[in-house]
Amino acid sequence: MAGIFIFSEDSALAKQLLTPALELKASLAQPITAITLSESDAEELAKLGADKVVVLTGGTWAEGFAEAIYSQISKAEGSILLVGGTLRGKHVAAYVAAKLNAGMTTDAKALKIANGKLLATRVLYAGLAVCEEEVALPAVATIRARTFLAPAPAPAAGVVETQSAEADSRITISEVIPTGDKGVDITAATKLVAVGRGFRRKEDLKLAEDLAGVLKAELACTRGIAEDEHWLPIERYIGISGQTVKPELYVAAGLSGQVQHMVGCRESKVIVAINTDERAPIFEAADYGIVGDMYEVLPLLTAALRK
Ligand SMILES: Cc1cc2nc3c(=O)[nH]c(=O)nc-3n(C[C@H](O)[C@H](O)[C@H](O)COP(=O)(O)OP(=O)(O)OC[C@H]3O[C@@H](n4cnc5c(N)ncnc54)[C@H](O)[C@@H]3O)c2cc1C
């Protein structure tokens, strides 16, 4: 078996995958092949340590690309595939693992080789426990965005090749409907103002928007605000079933801080919480806590910051 492979359709995440790939390369002494759908990403991946970059052209989501990725790995008898843990990435990872008859671990936080197997550290029970999973090679692992930083440029750039992926004849794309609010990637935001069910009406979110405006922050929310109330798009909710973020500043207004939410934001650098209930779990994670009614506190904060 030879070869460590990485794949993500997300440019930033693809670069981040190179960091654990380079660590695994140091143990396995196997080359890294980065598979990408983007020609513009290819050069950069080659500069950041991929020995080879394969640009897939054509193909269809997700089976078409997954089949092409599987064929690359099986030809090379690759030992490890690291996939960016997006919705599409997880689909691809599961498909390739099944075809390779390989074990798979998801949302790995750290990876190393131990006793000739892939040892993955991952978080369980919405962040309440950490476990280690040992997967025999060949192995597939998914990694969420921002788990690793992208590596520094390598001394020598790898080679770039283009390969065409077969379109899957069973799939026809009849219409592409934008999900709305695209273009805002809250995982890339350095400041977030997150809102929860403490807001009584959709119009009241204006208080959080005003604060976000002066902070130059993006708006985020809990699942209930996005999925039940539909006050904000689902791309903006944080948590175990939503986005994972690591901003410099996370202002949590009127949200309780249940573990399913906190697992997505606990690694924020500074957490500021505003809540009327001094026993709300958010205060356990907060660096600064304001026990008070956000309907009063938010306008005061916004006005003070405006000055
Ligand atoms: C399997 C599963 C997966 C889940 N995944 C997610 C997920 O990914 N993301 C997620 O967010 N949730 C998720 N949840 C839901 C999660 O358990 C919580 O129910 C949810 O996060 C709570 O949302 P909230 O904080 O908006 O509401 P609440 O828990 O109702 O909290 C509202 C808070 O607002 C405070 N408040 C009320 N009025 C004011 C005021 N005027 N000023 C200040 N504070 C005020 C209250 O004291 C309270 O603490 C999941 C649940 C399950 C079972």
Ligand as a Chemical Component Dictionary entry (heavy atoms), coordinates in Angstrom:
data_LIG
# 
_chem_comp.id                   LIG 
_chem_comp.type                 NON-POLYMER 
_chem_comp.pdbx_formal_charge   0 
_chem_comp.three_letter_code    LIG 
# 
loop_
_chem_comp_atom.comp_id 
_chem_comp_atom.atom_id 
_chem_comp_atom.alt_atom_id 
_chem_comp_atom.type_symbol 
_chem_comp_atom.charge 
_chem_comp_atom.model_Cartn_x 
_chem_comp_atom.model_Cartn_y 
_chem_comp_atom.model_Cartn_z 
_chem_comp_atom.pdbx_ordinal 
LIG C1  C1  C 0 -29.744 15.784 18.334 1  
LIG C2  C2  C 0 -29.770 17.253 18.588 2  
LIG C3  C3  C 0 -28.965 18.071 17.841 3  
LIG C4  C4  C 0 -28.974 19.443 18.061 4  
LIG N1  N1  N 0 -28.132 20.231 17.334 5  
LIG C5  C5  C 0 -28.096 21.551 17.598 6  
LIG C6  C6  C 0 -27.194 22.397 16.898 7  
LIG O1  O1  O 0 -26.416 21.979 16.039 8  
LIG N2  N2  N 0 -27.191 23.708 17.200 9  
LIG C7  C7  C 0 -28.020 24.254 18.157 10 
LIG O2  O2  O 0 -27.958 25.468 18.379 11 
LIG N3  N3  N 0 -28.884 23.472 18.814 12 
LIG C8  C8  C 0 -28.945 22.149 18.564 13 
LIG N4  N4  N 0 -29.825 21.370 19.254 14 
LIG C9  C9  C 0 -30.779 22.041 20.171 15 
LIG C10 C10 C 0 -30.129 22.337 21.532 16 
LIG O3  O3  O 0 -30.237 21.191 22.359 17 
LIG C11 C11 C 0 -30.832 23.490 22.237 18 
LIG O4  O4  O 0 -32.203 23.186 22.375 19 
LIG C12 C12 C 0 -30.693 24.798 21.504 20 
LIG O5  O5  O 0 -29.346 25.077 21.214 21 
LIG C13 C13 C 0 -31.239 25.912 22.377 22 
LIG O6  O6  O 0 -31.408 27.049 21.592 23 
LIG P1  P1  P 0 -31.517 28.463 22.243 24 
LIG O7  O7  O 0 -30.346 28.692 23.124 25 
LIG O8  O8  O 0 -31.804 29.407 21.146 26 
LIG O9  O9  O 0 -32.871 28.384 23.107 27 
LIG P2  P2  P 0 -33.107 28.156 24.642 28 
LIG O10 O10 O 0 -32.391 26.974 25.148 29 
LIG O11 O11 O 0 -34.579 28.231 24.812 30 
LIG O12 O12 O 0 -32.429 29.427 25.338 31 
LIG C14 C14 C 0 -32.909 30.725 25.260 32 
LIG C15 C15 C 0 -32.115 31.523 26.275 33 
LIG O13 O13 O 0 -32.448 32.887 26.161 34 
LIG C16 C16 C 0 -32.425 33.464 27.470 35 
LIG N5  N5  N 0 -33.263 34.659 27.409 36 
LIG C17 C17 C 0 -34.606 34.743 27.282 37 
LIG N6  N6  N 0 -34.978 36.049 27.223 38 
LIG C18 C18 C 0 -33.851 36.787 27.308 39 
LIG C19 C19 C 0 -33.584 38.175 27.305 40 
LIG N7  N7  N 0 -34.576 39.062 27.169 41 
LIG N8  N8  N 0 -32.299 38.577 27.412 42 
LIG C20 C20 C 0 -31.280 37.683 27.540 43 
LIG N9  N9  N 0 -31.485 36.342 27.550 44 
LIG C21 C21 C 0 -32.742 35.901 27.432 45 
LIG C22 C22 C 0 -32.985 32.367 28.358 46 
LIG O14 O14 O 0 -32.580 32.570 29.691 47 
LIG C23 C23 C 0 -32.366 31.117 27.728 48 
LIG O15 O15 O 0 -31.136 30.789 28.353 49 
LIG C24 C24 C 0 -29.835 19.999 19.048 50 
LIG C25 C25 C 0 -30.647 19.146 19.807 51 
LIG C26 C26 C 0 -30.622 17.804 19.581 52 
LIG C27 C27 C 0 -31.507 16.920 20.405 53 
# 
loop_
_chem_comp_bond.comp_id 
_chem_comp_bond.atom_id_1 
_chem_comp_bond.atom_id_2 
_chem_comp_bond.value_order 
_chem_comp_bond.pdbx_ordinal 
LIG C1  C2  SING 1  
LIG C2  C3  SING 2  
LIG C2  C26 DOUB 3  
LIG C3  C4  DOUB 4  
LIG C4  N1  SING 5  
LIG C4  C24 SING 6  
LIG N1  C5  DOUB 7  
LIG C5  C6  SING 8  
LIG C5  C8  SING 9  
LIG C6  O1  DOUB 10 
LIG C6  N2  SING 11 
LIG N2  C7  SING 12 
LIG C7  O2  DOUB 13 
LIG C7  N3  SING 14 
LIG N3  C8  DOUB 15 
LIG C8  N4  SING 16 
LIG N4  C9  SING 17 
LIG N4  C24 SING 18 
LIG C9  C10 SING 19 
LIG C10 O3  SING 20 
LIG C10 C11 SING 21 
LIG C11 O4  SING 22 
LIG C11 C12 SING 23 
LIG C12 O5  SING 24 
LIG C12 C13 SING 25 
LIG C13 O6  SING 26 
LIG O6  P1  SING 27 
LIG P1  O7  DOUB 28 
LIG P1  O8  SING 29 
LIG P1  O9  SING 30 
LIG O9  P2  SING 31 
LIG P2  O10 DOUB 32 
LIG P2  O11 SING 33 
LIG P2  O12 SING 34 
LIG O12 C14 SING 35 
LIG C14 C15 SING 36 
LIG C15 O13 SING 37 
LIG C15 C23 SING 38 
LIG O13 C16 SING 39 
LIG C16 N5  SING 40 
LIG C16 C22 SING 41 
LIG N5  C17 SING 42 
LIG N5  C21 SING 43 
LIG C17 N6  DOUB 44 
LIG N6  C18 SING 45 
LIG C18 C19 SING 46 
LIG C18 C21 DOUB 47 
LIG C19 N7  SING 48 
LIG C19 N8  DOUB 49 
LIG N8  C20 SING 50 
LIG C20 N9  DOUB 51 
LIG N9  C21 SING 52 
LIG C22 O14 SING 53 
LIG C22 C23 SING 54 
LIG C23 O15 SING 55 
LIG C24 C25 DOUB 56 
LIG C25 C26 SING 57 
LIG C26 C27 SING 58 
# 
